[in-house]
Amino acid sequence: MLLNLNELGDPIDFWEYFERISKIPRCSGKEEEIRNFIKNEAINFEFTTKVDQIGNLFVEIPKEKANNKQKRICLQCHLDMVCEKNKTFQHDFLHDPLKLKLITKNNEKWLTAEGTTLGADNGVGIAYCLAIMKKIYKKEIQFDNILLSFLFTVDEESGLLGAFSIDTNLLKCDYLLNLDSGHDEKITIGCAGGINTYGKLEFESEKINKYADDLIAYKLSISGLKGGHSGVDIHKGRINAIKLINTILSKSDSSKMFLHSLSGGNRTNAIPREVNAILFLEKKIEKDFIASLEHIILTYKLSLKEIEPNIHINLVAIDKFKDNLIVPNLIKNKLLNLISNLPNGPIKMHDQISNLVHTSINLASINVNHSLLEIKTSQRSLEEISKQEICDIIKNELFSTDLNFQIQNEGNYPCWSPNLNSKLLLIARQKFKELFNKDVIIKVIHAGLECGILKTHFPDMELISFGPNIKGAHSPDEKLHINSVKKIWDFLIKIMKEI
């Protein structure tokens, strides 16, 4: 749809840019087109641009009379978005524009996308930066006493890779304003560190030719779960689709079924919402097994309807299913037992900050098909030692199966320790109070932000993170609160003018 700018209000430049970038593919690792778009805009505005080896884009506003007394300010966001969609929705993230739509919820206007993630994480950061660039170029706004730059990083969602590999000669600033937080009354000053643990097993499938005439194929699927961010949503009681399907299969008489395949989840930073299993049942036990399984399914539908009101658990027969390979029963049984034993969700809450998760594990994805079994998990913690401890727990569970898993770790990123005495934080608190006549909430989050990595690269730099209200990030339910965009715009401009 074309956005009705009159409905969205100020800042108009923000909404114009947000709509334009929603038409540009920008999945992690595919940021070239969006980077070129921003770069070309900056060049048209006669600003200086540089791109480092990994693909981070740096834009600088030239100053005729630069001096050492001017504070160096950087606005920072990431170029990529989480590309998630509902399974039945037809969308190609590499080519198709997002289908934006305006909705009203509790008398408040929100922007969302049909069937897919919206990309407000971190499209709002991109749109803010572009809007400010345009207004500076048109001389509609001025920041005479600061040296202003913009940093657009790549591959944040797939492991903060752009921040890790940044050319440290690219960025020189005193204060960095990260625009990648999703609550308009909070400033983030610290975050958890994280690491991903993967298990991979190659095995020899078995053929079921000798049983073929006596077997019926069924598909068991779970969909409609809330999912969400595997950090900030991990403590909200949302159901993990992989855990649930494993529980259903384990509570049935799994010795009487053959497993053809099992797949669910996608990204390590998203709670899995959907999962599918294809099973073979012997005709002689089909009726009793299905009756038992359907009773288990009904029980879970009823018990979870308050937590997951849109849950769908379906069991359907597959006619003329021709793939005759199955997972050997020994591996199937050990796999079901492994999934049961793998920890998932909050492991420890913070002992001083209310409702803050200290340490957690997300069973993120499973894929069993054609002689290959892959499991992906993510671990987060506010302490490096705890992060390593829970990583070891996952490894030990994989080792304990005696299945010779190949185990590897990826995406290790550091914690960001809060600095309550930061001058930048003091300015931000004062300006928020002046604008909105209330105190801003200072928070530490159970999620990874590039700030932690940038702080290790530039230890003398002061950082804060904030942004407009975003709900359902990393899921097709993602939505952006319209009114909060103007609120954060005013706050951002106020901070920069004060500096």
N, C-alpha and C positions, 0 to 999 in steps of 0.2 A: 504494500500500500504506500501511497504518498502521504507523509505525515502532514496533518493540518497544523501548521505552526501557530495559528491563532489559539488552538486548543492547548498547546504545550507552553506557550508563553516564553518569557526570557529565561536564559539568553538564547536568542534566535540563532546566532552563529553556532552555538553548541548543537542545537537540534538539527540544523542543516548538515553539519559535519557527521553527526551520529548516523543520520539516514544514509549519507554517502558511503561511510565506511561499512555499513551493514550490507552493502552490495559487493564488498570486496572480500574474497576468501582469505582467511587468516588463521587456519588451524596451525597448531604447533609444528614448526619445521617448514611451513609454507607461507612465510611472512614477506616474501619478496615483493608481491604486488602492493600490499599495504605500505611497506617501507618506501617503495618508489613513489606512491601517492603522496605521502607526507613529505618526502624529500623534494619532490617537484613543487609542492605548495610552498615550502620554505625557500626554495630557489626563486620562485616567483615573487616572494616577499623580500628578496635581496638579503636573505640571511645566509650564514655560513653553515655548511653541512659536512659531516664526516661519517664514514661507515667503517667499523673495525672489522677484523678478520672473521669473526663469528657472525656478524650481521647486525650488531647494535648500531642504531642511528643516533648521532649527536647533532643537535642544532643549536647554534649560538647567535644571539642578537648582537650585531657589531655595535661598538661604542666608539664615538670619535674622541671622547675625552675620558678614557678609562684611567682609573688611579687605584692605588692600594687601599684607599679608605672605603671604596665601594665593596659591599658584601656580594659575594658570588652565590647566586641562588640557582638551583636546578629543580625543575619539575620533571618527575619521572613516572613512567608507566610502562607496561609491556604490550607488545604488538599482537601476541597470539591470544586465541580464545579456546575454551574447551568446546569441542565439536561433538555434542551429544544430541540425539534425536530419539523420538519415540519409534519403536521398532517398525510399526506399520506405516509410518509417515515417509513419503517419498521425498528425499532431499539429498542432493549431492553437494557436500560442503566445499568441494574444490571448484565448483562452477556456479552454483545457484545462489542468488541473493537471499538473505533472510527475509521472511514474510512478517514484517512488523505489524503489530496491532495494538490499539489502545483499549484498555479495559478499565472498569470501575469496580473497586472492591472496598466495602465499608465507606462509601462516599469519597474515596480517594482514587485519583487517576494513576494508573500504572501503564508502562509500556512493556510489552512482551513480544515473543515471536511464536508463530504458529508451528507447533510440532518439534521445535528445536530450541537449543540454548539461544539466548538473546545476544550474548557477547558483550553485555554491559561490563563484565569482568574481562578485560579492562578497557572496553571501548569507551567508557566514560572518561577515562584518563586521556585517551587519544583525542577525544572531542574537546575536552577542556583545553588541552595544549594547542590544538589547531585554532580554536576560537580566540585564545589569547594572542597567538601569533598574528592572526588576521587583524585584530583590533590594534595591536602595536603598529603594524604596517600602515593601517589607515589612520593612525594617530588619534584613535578614539580613546586610547588609554596610554598612559606613560608611567614608566618606572625609572625616573632619572638617576636615582642614587644606588642602583644595583646593577650588577652584571648578570644578565639572565640567560640561562641555557635550558635545553630540553634533552632528556635522555629517553630513548625508546628501545627497550631491550627485547630480545627474541627468546623464544622457547622457555618462557616462564612456567607454563602449565605442564610441561613435560620434564621438569626437573631444575628449573631456575638456571638453565644452561647459559643464557646470555649474560646474566649477572656474574656467574662463575668465571666466564672467560673474557670479561670485559678488558679492553685495552686501558690500563690504568693511566696512560698518558692522555686519554680522551677526556676525562672528567676532572675538573678542578673546581670545587665549590665548597663554601662554608656551611650552607644549609641545603638539605635536600628534602623536598616535599613529595612523598610518594602518594600517588592518587589511586591506590589499589585497596582501599578498605570500604566496607559496605554498610556504614551506619552514620547518619548525618549528625548525631549528637555525641559521637565518640572519636577520640584520637588514639591511635595505636602507637605504643612506644616500645613494644617488645613482642616476640613471637617464638613459637616452638621451632626446634630443629627437626629434621626428618631424614629417613633413609628407606629405600625400598628393598625388599628381599624377594628374590625369584627362585622358584624351584622348577626344574625341567627334567622330564623322564622320558626316554625313548624306550618303547617296548614292542614286542611282537604281538600283533593282533591275532585273534583266533577266528577261523571261519565257522559259520554255523550251518554249513551245508547239510550235515547229518541230522540237524534238527529242523531244517527249513520248512518242511511240510507241517510241522507241529507248532510253529511259532507265529505269534501275532505282534506286529510293531505298534507301539504307542508313543505319543509325544506328551510329556508332562511339562507344562510351562507356567512360569510365574511372571506377572507383569503388573504395572500400575502402582508400584511402590514409590514412595516419596524420593528415595535416594538422597542426594545432596552432597555437600562437601565433606570429605572424609576427615577434616579437621574440626571446623567450627560447628558441624552438625552431628558429630560422632556421639555426643552425650544425650541426644534428644529422643532416644528410644526407637529410632527408625529401623525397620527390619532389613537385614542383609539378605538379599535374594538367594545367594549361594548357601548360606547357613540354613535358610528355611527349606529349600528343596532337599538338602542333605538330611535334615531332620525328618521330613516326610518320608523319604526313601528308607531311612534307617528304622523308622517306626513300623514300616511295613515289613513283610518277610522278604528281605532283600536277597536271601539265598535262592529264592524262586524266580528271580528275574535276571536277565542278561542286560548289561549296559552297553549300548552302542556308542553313545556320545553324551557329553555334558559340557555346556558352555554358558557362561554368564559373566556380567561385569565387563568393564572396558578399561577404565583408567584408574591408576593407583590413588588419585586424589578425588575419586567419586565413590560413594557408597553404592554398590551394585543394586540396580532396580529391576533387572530382568534376568531370567535364566531359563534354559531349556535342556531337557534330557530326553533322549530317545531310548526306549526300553524294548526288549523282546520278552514276551510271556508265552509259556507253554499253554496250548489250548485247554489241556485238562485242568489247569489250575486258574485259568483266566478269570472265570466268573467270581470265584472266591477272592482272588487277589484284588481285582478291581473293586469289589464291594468294600474290602478292607481299606484300600487306598482312598476311595471316595469318602469314606467315613472320616479318615484322618484329615483329608483336605477340608471337609465341611467344618470339622472341629477348629482348624486353624483360621478359616475364613471368619468364623463367628468370634473367636477369641481375639483376633487382630483388627476387627473392624473399627474400633475406636482409634487405634494407633495409625492404621493404614486403611482409610475408608475406601480407597479406590483399588484395593488389591484384587487381582484376578489370578485364580489358580485353575488351570484347565488340564483335563486329561482326555485325549482323543485318539482313536485308532487311526493308523496310517495305512491306507490301502496300497497294495502292490509296492511295498518298500523293498528295493532291490539290493541295497548295500548289505552284504552278508558278513561284515566284520564286527567283532565284539571285543570289549576289554576282557582279558582273562579274569576269571573270578577271584583269584588271589589278589590281583592288583585292584580290582573293583572294591573288594572288602576292605583292603588297607586304605584305599582312597576315602571311602566313606568314614572310616574311623579317624583318619587324619583330619578331615574337615570338621568332624565333631570336636576334636581335641584342640584345634587351632584357636587361640584366644582371639576375640574380636570385640571392638568397642573400647570404652574407657578402661584403663588398667589401674589408674590412680588419679584422684582429684587433688588439686592444689590445696595445701594445708593452711594457706593464709588468705587466698583470694577466692571468694565465694563463687561457685558455679563455673570455675575454670578447670578444664581438664589438664592434668599435668602430663600424663603419659597415655598413649592409646595405640591400638592396632586396628587396621582395616584389612579384612580379607577381600581384596579388590577384584580379582578375576580368576576364573577357572576355564580351562579349555582342554577337553579330552576328545581326541578324534584322530583316527588313522595313525595309530602307533605313536602318538605324541601326547604327553600330559604336561600342561604348564599351569603353575599356580603363581599368582602375584599378590604380594602383601605390601602394605606401607606401615611404617612405625614412626610415631612422632613423640617428642618429649621436650619439656622446658629445661632439661638437664642432659648434657652430653652422655654422662655415665648411664643414665636410665635408658636413653635411646639405644645404646649399645647392648644393654642387658636384655631389652625386649627383642632386639634383633637376634641375639643368641637363643632366645626362647623359640623363635620361629625356626631357626636352623636346627635346633635340637629335635623339634617335632618332625621335621623332614627327615633327619637322620634316623629317628627312631622307627621309621617304617621299614627299614632294611631294603628299600627299593632302589638304592644307589642314585638318588636325585643329584643332578648337577645344580649347585647352589651358587648364586651370585648376588652381590649387592650393587645397587645403582642409586644415583640421585642423592647422595649424602650432602646435606646442607646444614649450616650451623644455626644455633639459637641466636636471637637478638636480645641482648640484655638491656632492660629499661634504664634510662637516665632521667630521673625525676628533676635534676638540676639543670637541664638543658635550657639555654637562653631561647632557643627556637620554641620549645614547649611553653615557656613563660609567655612569650609574645602571643602564641596561638591561644592560650587560655584567656589572656586579657581581651583579645579581639573577639573571641566567641562570646564572652560575657557582655561586651559592649553591644554587639549586634543583636543578641537574642535574650539578654537579661536573665541568663541562667549559666550555671557552671557546666563546662563540657566534661564528659565522662572520659577518664583516662583508663585505658585498658591494655592488657597483654592478651594475645590470642593464641589458640591452639591450632595454628596453621602456619605454613611457611610464607614468608614475605622476602622479596629481594633485599629488603633493608638489612637483614642479617648478614648477607654476603657482601653487600656494598660497604657495610660498616667494617668488615674485616679487611677490605681493600683500602678503605679510606678511614682509618681510626679516628682522625681529628674532626671528621665531618659530623654535624648534628642532623638527625633525621626524625621525622614524624610521618605518619601515614593516616589519611582520612579519605572520605568520599561520600557520595549520596547513598541513599538506602537501596540496597539490592537484596532481593530474596530469591531463594532457590538456585543460587549460583551452581554451575556445573551440572544442571539438570534442565530438561525442557520446560520446567516450571519457572525458570529464571524470569524475574521482572524487576523493572526500574521504577522507583517512585518519582513521579513527575515533579512535584513541588520541592523535593529535596535537592534536585539538580540546581535550582536557583539559589537555594540556601547555601550549598557548598561553594557555588560560584562566588557569592558575596563574601563568604568566609575566606576563600583563597585570595581574592583580590585585596581584601583588608589586610591579611598577613603580609602580602608582598609590599603593599604601600607602607606599612609600618616599618618594615625592614629597610 
